[in-house]
Amino acid sequence: MDVRLAGRDVSVWTAGGIFSPGRVDLGTQVLLRTVPPAPAHGHLLDLGCGWGPVALTLALESPEAHVWAVDVNARALDLLRRSARDLGLANVSAVTPDEVPQDVLFAAVWSNPPIRVGKDALHAMLTRWLPRLDDGADAHLVVQRNLGADSLQRWIASELAMPVTKVASAKGFRVLRVTH
């Protein structure tokens, strides 16, 4: 499939059974339009990467950084690896959560998290990854308003005790910035 990522027209691998196989979904579009520039160096995380529009954008924008694209779906990870290879992006590691070394801290996290996995699974995922932001680093999460963006914002602030603000709102989506 041909898409525009990081201001470039690129060809990527997608397949049925993977989230938004025919296009960059609206939430991800909102996220990518509203996040600040990606850090040039360090470890960057796309949490719940799917076929990889966020991870590929991070890798294209920050070729000196190491992008960790994390998902539990082996097919999605395979598609992302193929796309990264075809685009010459050697700075992408498409891996399962347990394949990321425990000592890695992230200069940025960009995510369209899988909200539909349910609150317990989502909260466990965010509890695992958001505290791994490096000091002063931010995570940007896009969440549909009617799928609990406001309650998630309150939960992060109270349960993770991390500053969280709504930095953008468009087309029914909220972009939350979480600071470490």
Buried (B, 14 or more C-beta within 10 A) or exposed (E): BEBEBBEEEBEBBBEEEBBBBEEBBBBBBBBBEBBEEBBEEBBBBBBBBBBBBBBBBBBBBBEEBBBBBBBBBEBBBBBBBBBBEEBEBEBBBBBEBEEBEEEEBBBBBBBBBBBEEEEEBBBEBBEEBBEBBBEEBBBBBBBBEEBBBEEBBEBBBEEBEBEBEBBBEBEEBBBBBBBB
